[in-house]
Amino acid sequence: MDPSAEITDFKRKQEFIDHLYNVADSSYGMPTSCPCGGRIIDEVRVKEEYDTRPGKRFFSCINYEADGLHYRQPWVIGVQEEMVRMRERVDEAVEIIKCVPILTKQIDSLEVCEHFLSLWVIIKFEIIKFVNTFYVFISELQVFFISYVGTG
Ligand SMILES: [Zn+2]
């Protein structure tokens, strides 16, 4: 086998092994689609000897083959893992909900700060207007005294 074909063959085998690991590692909870792109079906494996009991249930890829490249999650395990995941999400949501009153107080405080800040801007503007008017008054007063002293 020539070296380039050997390298290509090695890469192809490595990709196949990586794909097997990816399928094995990502099979968790109730799958919504298979890595092959196949739809997940609720499969019931029928056992002929148990007429009264339903067979074992699976979340299976519609293209399922026992080659390790498709999802086939036992229904009970999938539902159990999904319940654990959902419980964690509910716990996270509860922690966030506990913070809402604190955040509401902080927002109220910020609104009060914003109100005082806008009042301060108005007061500063009025002070500047007053100071300008005062300077104009002083300069007019100086002109008046100079002209008064100058004529007296
Ligand atoms: Zn598949």
Residues whose N, C-alpha, C, O or C-beta is under 5 A from the ligand:
A	BS01	ZN	C34 C36 G38 C61 N63 L69 H70 Y71
